[in-house]
Amino acid sequence: MGSESFEPLRTRYRTVFISDTHLGTKGCRSDFLADFLGKVSCDTLYLVGDIIDGWRLKKSWYWDSHHDEVLRLILRMARDGTDVVYIPGNHDEMFRAWLPMKLEIAGVRLCRDAVHETADGRKFLVMHGDSFDSVVRYARFLALLGDRAYVAALVVNRWFNALRRRLGLPYRSLSAWLKRQVKGAVMAIDRFEHALADEARGRGLDGVVCGHIHHAEMRDIGGVLYINDGDWVESCTALVEHEDGRLELIDWAERNRLSFLQRRVTQLEERRIAELAERRIAEIAARHISNIA
């Protein structure tokens, strides 16, 4: 008798939003992203900018099998009937030159921005958000992914999580934690969120979905729902819309306790080792970043 192959069970959503995957960089958690995309299905997939990091690819090339798998899964979703909408960001701005042609490539539509209507009738502006950099005047720590201080933080983040993996601990974004400790970064994030909410309000919409600053968030700002779907460099998060229109931010690494290692440690060991490692690496990162900035 012939053997039958079965597709893995996927969680069904009406819409999925992801951004800031930065494919082509060592910082991209393409392993986590491929795991996520392989376990979901949806009617519409929004790629909200900085999917491929053209800036970094001009300087160096990094591409592994997980990167290939991410692209394969996205193209398979498009082939199977998912409406895939690609809104280029600043790191994949090379695709913006193609926007006037209204191209559709392998079932993926290129758009400058979009208006998404949820199942419960709410309308959301969907855009990457980099056009508001001049409005918020970022602290240098947040200015660009290619900025030396931010790249240094991501390098430290890799060291930190390499240590955690060796100890059998799940992924945790140290660079995101460091960003929240910098007063200027916190203020810049707040200004960015208000600027995007004002843009949606000015267009008569109920909310906005964006990316760019690698800071997943969902909150009401003056009657407008601001949502940032996060990234797949630091936080490994996505925004999903359920069939009834309910919106939810998913932290994929936290939800699945992803460590990709079998070794387990006791809670006491985990707490003690994590505290020592985080304290030491945070000291090194803060010193390095302050020297650059």
Short mmCIF file of the C-alpha atoms (twelve columns), coordinates in Angstrom:
data_MODEL
# 
_entry.id   MODEL 
# 
loop_
_atom_site.group_PDB 
_atom_site.id 
_atom_site.type_symbol 
_atom_site.label_atom_id 
_atom_site.label_alt_id 
_atom_site.label_comp_id 
_atom_site.label_asym_id 
_atom_site.label_seq_id 
_atom_site.Cartn_x 
_atom_site.Cartn_y 
_atom_site.Cartn_z 
_atom_site.pdbx_PDB_model_num 
ATOM 1   C CA . MET A 1   0.000   0.000  0.000   1 
ATOM 2   C CA . GLY A 2   1.188   3.518  -0.828  1 
ATOM 3   C CA . SER A 3   1.860   5.905  1.999   1 
ATOM 4   C CA . GLU A 4   -0.119  9.123  2.250   1 
ATOM 5   C CA . SER A 5   1.413   12.493 3.148   1 
ATOM 6   C CA . PHE A 6   -0.480  14.910 5.294   1 
ATOM 7   C CA . GLU A 7   -0.100  18.674 5.600   1 
ATOM 8   C CA . PRO A 8   0.588   19.847 9.163   1 
ATOM 9   C CA . LEU A 9   -2.382  21.346 10.964  1 
ATOM 10  C CA . ARG A 10  -2.356  25.122 10.548  1 
ATOM 11  C CA . THR A 11  -4.039  27.780 12.646  1 
ATOM 12  C CA . ARG A 12  -6.519  29.686 10.495  1 
ATOM 13  C CA . TYR A 13  -6.669  33.501 10.566  1 
ATOM 14  C CA . ARG A 14  -8.508  35.983 8.403   1 
ATOM 15  C CA . THR A 15  -5.427  38.214 8.070   1 
ATOM 16  C CA . VAL A 16  -1.765  38.106 9.082   1 
ATOM 17  C CA . PHE A 17  0.576   41.109 9.230   1 
ATOM 18  C CA . ILE A 18  4.366   40.763 9.473   1 
ATOM 19  C CA . SER A 19  7.152   43.286 8.945   1 
ATOM 20  C CA . ASP A 20  10.836  43.945 9.498   1 
ATOM 21  C CA . THR A 21  12.023  40.439 8.826   1 
ATOM 22  C CA . HIS A 22  15.292  41.779 7.351   1 
ATOM 23  C CA . LEU A 23  15.988  38.717 5.236   1 
ATOM 24  C CA . GLY A 24  19.605  38.768 4.127   1 
ATOM 25  C CA . THR A 25  21.031  39.646 7.541   1 
ATOM 26  C CA . LYS A 26  22.422  37.491 10.325  1 
ATOM 27  C CA . GLY A 27  20.037  39.188 12.744  1 
ATOM 28  C CA . CYS A 28  16.949  37.843 10.956  1 
ATOM 29  C CA . ARG A 29  15.272  35.065 12.958  1 
ATOM 30  C CA . SER A 30  14.286  33.285 9.767   1 
ATOM 31  C CA . ASP A 31  14.146  30.000 11.686  1 
ATOM 32  C CA . PHE A 32  11.377  31.336 13.936  1 
ATOM 33  C CA . LEU A 33  9.625   33.037 11.003  1 
ATOM 34  C CA . ALA A 34  9.613   29.865 8.889   1 
ATOM 35  C CA . ASP A 35  8.203   27.981 11.856  1 
ATOM 36  C CA . PHE A 36  5.409   30.568 12.182  1 
ATOM 37  C CA . LEU A 37  4.537   30.720 8.467   1 
ATOM 38  C CA . GLY A 38  4.456   26.941 8.262   1 
ATOM 39  C CA . LYS A 39  1.818   26.758 10.994  1 
ATOM 40  C CA . VAL A 40  -0.656  29.453 9.868   1 
ATOM 41  C CA . SER A 41  -3.000  30.064 6.956   1 
ATOM 42  C CA . CYS A 42  -4.948  33.198 6.058   1 
ATOM 43  C CA . ASP A 43  -7.015  34.967 3.423   1 
ATOM 44  C CA . THR A 44  -4.656  37.962 3.324   1 
ATOM 45  C CA . LEU A 45  -0.987  38.313 4.226   1 
ATOM 46  C CA . TYR A 46  0.437   41.824 4.578   1 
ATOM 47  C CA . LEU A 47  4.208   42.189 4.316   1 
ATOM 48  C CA . VAL A 48  4.587   45.590 5.960   1 
ATOM 49  C CA . GLY A 49  8.070   46.560 4.807   1 
ATOM 50  C CA . ASP A 50  11.731  45.729 5.395   1 
ATOM 51  C CA . ILE A 51  11.139  42.146 4.352   1 
ATOM 52  C CA . ILE A 52  14.405  41.906 2.396   1 
ATOM 53  C CA . ASP A 53  17.205  44.091 3.719   1 
ATOM 54  C CA . GLY A 54  18.607  45.655 0.555   1 
ATOM 55  C CA . TRP A 55  20.850  47.985 2.547   1 
ATOM 56  C CA . ARG A 56  22.777  45.175 4.196   1 
ATOM 57  C CA . LEU A 57  22.870  43.048 1.050   1 
ATOM 58  C CA . LYS A 58  24.764  45.849 -0.703  1 
ATOM 59  C CA . LYS A 59  27.534  45.453 1.876   1 
ATOM 60  C CA . SER A 60  27.510  41.738 2.601   1 
ATOM 61  C CA . TRP A 61  25.480  38.681 1.643   1 
ATOM 62  C CA . TYR A 62  23.973  36.355 4.219   1 
ATOM 63  C CA . TRP A 63  21.414  33.775 3.151   1 
ATOM 64  C CA . ASP A 64  20.775  30.354 4.646   1 
ATOM 65  C CA . SER A 65  18.254  27.558 4.203   1 
ATOM 66  C CA . HIS A 66  15.798  29.209 6.633   1 
ATOM 67  C CA . HIS A 67  15.747  32.323 4.431   1 
ATOM 68  C CA . ASP A 68  14.929  30.104 1.445   1 
ATOM 69  C CA . GLU A 69  12.171  28.426 3.441   1 
ATOM 70  C CA . VAL A 70  10.566  31.773 4.360   1 
ATOM 71  C CA . LEU A 71  10.362  32.821 0.700   1 
ATOM 72  C CA . ARG A 72  9.082   29.401 -0.315  1 
ATOM 73  C CA . LEU A 73  6.304   29.528 2.273   1 
ATOM 74  C CA . ILE A 74  5.222   33.048 1.261   1 
ATOM 75  C CA . LEU A 75  5.110   32.105 -2.431  1 
ATOM 76  C CA . ARG A 76  3.233   28.909 -1.606  1 
ATOM 77  C CA . MET A 77  0.623   30.926 0.298   1 
ATOM 78  C CA . ALA A 78  0.206   33.209 -2.738  1 
ATOM 79  C CA . ARG A 79  -0.068  30.192 -5.052  1 
ATOM 80  C CA . ASP A 80  -2.687  28.593 -2.791  1 
ATOM 81  C CA . GLY A 81  -4.936  31.660 -2.943  1 
ATOM 82  C CA . THR A 82  -3.766  33.967 -0.140  1 
ATOM 83  C CA . ASP A 83  -3.828  37.618 -1.171  1 
ATOM 84  C CA . VAL A 84  -0.215  38.646 -0.448  1 
ATOM 85  C CA . VAL A 85  0.295   42.413 -0.259  1 
ATOM 86  C CA . TYR A 86  3.871   43.709 -0.111  1 
ATOM 87  C CA . ILE A 87  4.321   47.274 1.166   1 
ATOM 88  C CA . PRO A 88  8.038   48.149 0.807   1 
ATOM 89  C CA . GLY A 89  9.862   49.878 3.645   1 
ATOM 90  C CA . ASN A 90  13.088  51.843 3.730   1 
ATOM 91  C CA . HIS A 91  15.371  48.798 3.748   1 
ATOM 92  C CA . ASP A 92  13.643  47.319 0.700   1 
ATOM 93  C CA . GLU A 93  13.019  50.701 -0.921  1 
ATOM 94  C CA . MET A 94  14.415  49.383 -4.226  1 
ATOM 95  C CA . PHE A 95  10.942  47.932 -4.819  1 
ATOM 96  C CA . ARG A 96  9.318   51.363 -4.495  1 
ATOM 97  C CA . ALA A 97  10.587  52.253 -7.956  1 
ATOM 98  C CA . TRP A 98  8.244   49.558 -9.279  1 
ATOM 99  C CA . LEU A 99  5.122   50.889 -7.537  1 
ATOM 100 C CA . PRO A 100 3.877   53.041 -10.466 1 
ATOM 101 C CA . MET A 101 3.787   49.894 -12.613 1 
ATOM 102 C CA . LYS A 102 1.348   48.220 -10.154 1 
ATOM 103 C CA . LEU A 103 3.251   44.968 -10.478 1 
ATOM 104 C CA . GLU A 104 2.148   41.578 -9.246  1 
ATOM 105 C CA . ILE A 105 5.008   39.092 -9.057  1 
ATOM 106 C CA . ALA A 106 4.281   35.406 -8.432  1 
ATOM 107 C CA . GLY A 107 0.966   36.385 -6.848  1 
ATOM 108 C CA . VAL A 108 2.494   39.088 -4.615  1 
ATOM 109 C CA . ARG A 109 1.073   42.598 -5.085  1 
ATOM 110 C CA . LEU A 110 3.259   45.670 -4.520  1 
ATOM 111 C CA . CYS A 111 1.545   48.673 -2.872  1 
ATOM 112 C CA . ARG A 112 2.770   51.927 -1.319  1 
ATOM 113 C CA . ASP A 113 0.222   51.531 1.476   1 
ATOM 114 C CA . ALA A 114 -3.211  49.985 1.908   1 
ATOM 115 C CA . VAL A 115 -6.503  50.282 3.755   1 
ATOM 116 C CA . HIS A 116 -7.577  47.060 5.416   1 
ATOM 117 C CA . GLU A 117 -11.164 46.497 6.535   1 
ATOM 118 C CA . THR A 118 -11.611 44.001 9.347   1 
ATOM 119 C CA . ALA A 119 -14.479 41.530 9.565   1 
ATOM 120 C CA . ASP A 120 -16.231 43.807 12.076  1 
ATOM 121 C CA . GLY A 121 -16.088 46.807 9.728   1 
ATOM 122 C CA . ARG A 122 -13.131 48.784 11.106  1 
ATOM 123 C CA . LYS A 123 -10.742 50.359 8.597   1 
ATOM 124 C CA . PHE A 124 -6.987  50.471 9.155   1 
ATOM 125 C CA . LEU A 125 -4.230  52.272 7.336   1 
ATOM 126 C CA . VAL A 126 -1.394  49.817 6.624   1 
ATOM 127 C CA . MET A 127 2.035   51.359 5.998   1 
ATOM 128 C CA . HIS A 128 5.641   50.745 6.969   1 
ATOM 129 C CA . GLY A 129 6.084   54.068 8.780   1 
ATOM 130 C CA . ASP A 130 9.570   55.214 7.767   1 
ATOM 131 C CA . SER A 131 8.137   58.330 6.115   1 
ATOM 132 C CA . PHE A 132 7.560   59.695 9.620   1 
ATOM 133 C CA . ASP A 133 11.250  59.612 10.601  1 
ATOM 134 C CA . SER A 134 11.583  63.330 9.890   1 
ATOM 135 C CA . VAL A 135 8.567   64.026 12.104  1 
ATOM 136 C CA . VAL A 136 9.773   62.188 15.184  1 
ATOM 137 C CA . ARG A 137 13.493  63.032 14.758  1 
ATOM 138 C CA . TYR A 138 14.777  59.771 16.188  1 
ATOM 139 C CA . ALA A 139 17.497  59.436 18.715  1 
ATOM 140 C CA . ARG A 140 20.516  57.950 16.906  1 
ATOM 141 C CA . PHE A 141 19.914  54.649 18.643  1 
ATOM 142 C CA . LEU A 142 16.697  54.172 16.642  1 
ATOM 143 C CA . ALA A 143 17.522  56.025 13.445  1 
ATOM 144 C CA . LEU A 144 18.360  53.128 11.106  1 
ATOM 145 C CA . LEU A 145 18.913  49.397 11.368  1 
ATOM 146 C CA . GLY A 146 22.255  50.031 9.712   1 
ATOM 147 C CA . ASP A 147 23.299  52.505 12.394  1 
ATOM 148 C CA . ARG A 148 26.411  51.319 14.234  1 
ATOM 149 C CA . ALA A 149 24.861  51.528 17.700  1 
ATOM 150 C CA . TYR A 150 21.875  49.450 16.698  1 
ATOM 151 C CA . VAL A 151 23.957  46.888 14.849  1 
ATOM 152 C CA . ALA A 152 26.168  46.601 17.936  1 
ATOM 153 C CA . ALA A 153 23.068  45.933 20.045  1 
ATOM 154 C CA . LEU A 154 21.993  43.175 17.652  1 
ATOM 155 C CA . VAL A 155 25.450  41.581 17.787  1 
ATOM 156 C CA . VAL A 156 25.276  41.549 21.582  1 
ATOM 157 C CA . ASN A 157 21.765  40.121 21.272  1 
ATOM 158 C CA . ARG A 158 23.166  37.183 19.262  1 
ATOM 159 C CA . TRP A 159 25.845  36.540 21.913  1 
ATOM 160 C CA . PHE A 160 23.221  36.697 24.627  1 
ATOM 161 C CA . ASN A 161 20.883  34.236 22.938  1 
ATOM 162 C CA . ALA A 162 23.710  31.908 21.924  1 
ATOM 163 C CA . LEU A 163 24.464  31.613 25.639  1 
ATOM 164 C CA . ARG A 164 20.784  31.051 26.453  1 
ATOM 165 C CA . ARG A 165 20.539  28.332 23.795  1 
ATOM 166 C CA . ARG A 166 23.579  26.550 25.235  1 
ATOM 167 C CA . LEU A 167 21.781  26.570 28.574  1 
ATOM 168 C CA . GLY A 168 18.561  25.260 27.031  1 
ATOM 169 C CA . LEU A 169 16.714  28.531 27.611  1 
ATOM 170 C CA . PRO A 170 14.200  30.097 25.200  1 
ATOM 171 C CA . TYR A 171 14.859  33.111 23.014  1 
ATOM 172 C CA . ARG A 172 14.727  36.549 24.642  1 
ATOM 173 C CA . SER A 173 15.460  39.890 22.979  1 
ATOM 174 C CA . LEU A 174 18.151  41.700 24.935  1 
ATOM 175 C CA . SER A 175 18.403  44.434 22.283  1 
ATOM 176 C CA . ALA A 176 14.692  45.208 22.666  1 
ATOM 177 C CA . TRP A 177 15.130  45.414 26.440  1 
ATOM 178 C CA . LEU A 178 18.104  47.766 26.050  1 
ATOM 179 C CA . LYS A 179 16.098  49.983 23.723  1 
ATOM 180 C CA . ARG A 180 13.389  50.380 26.357  1 
ATOM 181 C CA . GLN A 181 16.012  51.539 28.871  1 
ATOM 182 C CA . VAL A 182 17.196  54.457 26.711  1 
ATOM 183 C CA . LYS A 183 15.123  57.527 27.556  1 
ATOM 184 C CA . GLY A 184 15.539  59.074 24.123  1 
ATOM 185 C CA . ALA A 185 14.414  55.848 22.448  1 
ATOM 186 C CA . VAL A 186 11.282  55.639 24.598  1 
ATOM 187 C CA . MET A 187 10.396  59.242 23.775  1 
ATOM 188 C CA . ALA A 188 11.032  58.674 20.060  1 
ATOM 189 C CA . ILE A 189 8.758   55.629 20.044  1 
ATOM 190 C CA . ASP A 190 5.972   57.651 21.681  1 
ATOM 191 C CA . ARG A 191 6.302   60.444 19.092  1 
ATOM 192 C CA . PHE A 192 6.308   57.905 16.273  1 
ATOM 193 C CA . GLU A 193 3.127   56.260 17.583  1 
ATOM 194 C CA . HIS A 194 1.302   59.573 17.876  1 
ATOM 195 C CA . ALA A 195 2.405   60.667 14.391  1 
ATOM 196 C CA . LEU A 196 1.047   57.464 12.825  1 
ATOM 197 C CA . ALA A 197 -2.211  57.714 14.802  1 
ATOM 198 C CA . ASP A 198 -2.632  61.321 13.613  1 
ATOM 199 C CA . GLU A 199 -2.143  60.197 10.001  1 
ATOM 200 C CA . ALA A 200 -4.871  57.556 10.307  1 
ATOM 201 C CA . ARG A 201 -7.179  60.039 12.041  1 
ATOM 202 C CA . GLY A 202 -6.608  62.562 9.252   1 
ATOM 203 C CA . ARG A 203 -7.686  59.985 6.681   1 
ATOM 204 C CA . GLY A 204 -10.860 59.224 8.612   1 
ATOM 205 C CA . LEU A 205 -9.776  55.701 9.551   1 
ATOM 206 C CA . ASP A 206 -10.194 53.711 12.736  1 
ATOM 207 C CA . GLY A 207 -6.571  52.744 13.183  1 
ATOM 208 C CA . VAL A 208 -3.147  52.115 11.725  1 
ATOM 209 C CA . VAL A 209 -0.934  49.040 11.343  1 
ATOM 210 C CA . CYS A 210 2.765   49.695 10.840  1 
ATOM 211 C CA . GLY A 211 6.278   48.408 11.511  1 
ATOM 212 C CA . HIS A 212 9.685   50.105 11.188  1 
ATOM 213 C CA . ILE A 213 10.671  50.682 14.824  1 
ATOM 214 C CA . HIS A 214 10.826  47.017 15.935  1 
ATOM 215 C CA . HIS A 215 8.491   47.628 18.855  1 
ATOM 216 C CA . ALA A 216 5.295   45.561 18.929  1 
ATOM 217 C CA . GLU A 217 2.432   47.524 20.446  1 
ATOM 218 C CA . MET A 218 -1.339  47.841 20.402  1 
ATOM 219 C CA . ARG A 219 -2.933  50.813 22.118  1 
ATOM 220 C CA . ASP A 220 -5.606  53.463 21.763  1 
ATOM 221 C CA . ILE A 221 -4.304  56.952 20.993  1 
ATOM 222 C CA . GLY A 222 -7.044  59.552 21.084  1 
ATOM 223 C CA . GLY A 223 -9.681  57.187 19.727  1 
ATOM 224 C CA . VAL A 224 -7.408  55.684 17.052  1 
ATOM 225 C CA . LEU A 225 -6.085  52.144 17.454  1 
ATOM 226 C CA . TYR A 226 -2.321  52.172 16.893  1 
ATOM 227 C CA . ILE A 227 -0.777  48.765 16.158  1 
ATOM 228 C CA . ASN A 228 2.834   47.956 15.426  1 
ATOM 229 C CA . ASP A 229 3.301   44.351 14.372  1 
ATOM 230 C CA . GLY A 230 6.899   44.266 15.637  1 
ATOM 231 C CA . ASP A 231 9.675   42.446 13.819  1 
ATOM 232 C CA . TRP A 232 11.558  39.167 13.315  1 
ATOM 233 C CA . VAL A 233 14.951  40.440 14.417  1 
ATOM 234 C CA . GLU A 234 14.265  41.266 18.050  1 
ATOM 235 C CA . SER A 235 10.770  40.379 19.172  1 
ATOM 236 C CA . CYS A 236 9.559   37.716 16.657  1 
ATOM 237 C CA . THR A 237 5.984   39.028 16.644  1 
ATOM 238 C CA . ALA A 238 3.080   39.199 14.207  1 
ATOM 239 C CA . LEU A 239 -0.371  40.755 14.147  1 
ATOM 240 C CA . VAL A 240 -3.282  38.466 13.313  1 
ATOM 241 C CA . GLU A 241 -6.965  39.106 12.662  1 
ATOM 242 C CA . HIS A 242 -9.375  36.405 13.757  1 
ATOM 243 C CA . GLU A 243 -12.461 35.525 11.721  1 
ATOM 244 C CA . ASP A 244 -14.647 37.803 13.855  1 
ATOM 245 C CA . GLY A 245 -12.376 40.830 13.333  1 
ATOM 246 C CA . ARG A 246 -10.582 40.577 16.678  1 
ATOM 247 C CA . LEU A 247 -6.936  41.673 16.429  1 
ATOM 248 C CA . GLU A 248 -4.147  40.020 18.406  1 
ATOM 249 C CA . LEU A 249 -0.394  40.465 18.661  1 
ATOM 250 C CA . ILE A 250 1.397   37.113 18.757  1 
ATOM 251 C CA . ASP A 251 4.833   36.690 20.316  1 
ATOM 252 C CA . TRP A 252 5.873   33.534 18.500  1 
ATOM 253 C CA . ALA A 253 9.066   32.858 20.436  1 
ATOM 254 C CA . GLU A 254 7.376   33.319 23.805  1 
ATOM 255 C CA . ARG A 255 4.270   31.373 22.830  1 
ATOM 256 C CA . ASN A 256 6.285   28.368 21.724  1 
ATOM 257 C CA . ARG A 257 9.173   28.682 24.188  1 
ATOM 258 C CA . LEU A 258 11.456  28.379 21.186  1 
ATOM 259 C CA . SER A 259 15.015  27.439 22.003  1 
ATOM 260 C CA . PHE A 260 15.603  24.609 19.468  1 
ATOM 261 C CA . LEU A 261 17.596  22.715 22.072  1 
ATOM 262 C CA . GLN A 262 16.680  19.674 24.107  1 
ATOM 263 C CA . ARG A 263 18.644  20.406 27.281  1 
ATOM 264 C CA . ARG A 264 16.449  21.428 30.198  1 
ATOM 265 C CA . VAL A 265 17.440  23.111 33.441  1 
ATOM 266 C CA . THR A 266 15.621  23.627 36.700  1 
ATOM 267 C CA . GLN A 267 13.782  26.896 37.350  1 
ATOM 268 C CA . LEU A 268 16.354  27.806 39.967  1 
ATOM 269 C CA . GLU A 269 19.241  27.245 37.570  1 
ATOM 270 C CA . GLU A 270 17.467  29.196 34.842  1 
ATOM 271 C CA . ARG A 271 16.800  32.162 37.102  1 
ATOM 272 C CA . ARG A 272 20.321  32.280 38.518  1 
ATOM 273 C CA . ILE A 273 22.146  31.859 35.210  1 
ATOM 274 C CA . ALA A 274 19.859  34.222 33.304  1 
ATOM 275 C CA . GLU A 275 20.255  36.976 35.891  1 
ATOM 276 C CA . LEU A 276 24.059  36.715 35.829  1 
ATOM 277 C CA . ALA A 277 24.233  36.579 32.031  1 
ATOM 278 C CA . GLU A 278 21.809  39.438 31.497  1 
ATOM 279 C CA . ARG A 279 23.579  41.667 34.006  1 
ATOM 280 C CA . ARG A 280 26.977  41.097 32.446  1 
ATOM 281 C CA . ILE A 281 25.899  41.407 28.816  1 
ATOM 282 C CA . ALA A 282 23.762  44.473 29.551  1 
ATOM 283 C CA . GLU A 283 26.807  46.147 31.099  1 
ATOM 284 C CA . ILE A 284 28.934  45.357 28.045  1 
ATOM 285 C CA . ALA A 285 26.208  46.485 25.601  1 
ATOM 286 C CA . ALA A 286 25.488  49.747 27.437  1 
ATOM 287 C CA . ARG A 287 29.193  50.595 27.534  1 
ATOM 288 C CA . HIS A 288 29.650  49.780 23.849  1 
ATOM 289 C CA . ILE A 289 26.595  51.713 22.717  1 
ATOM 290 C CA . SER A 290 27.449  54.779 24.820  1 
ATOM 291 C CA . ASN A 291 30.916  54.850 23.216  1 
ATOM 292 C CA . ILE A 292 29.391  54.802 19.731  1 
ATOM 293 C CA . ALA A 293 26.543  57.258 20.421  1 
# 
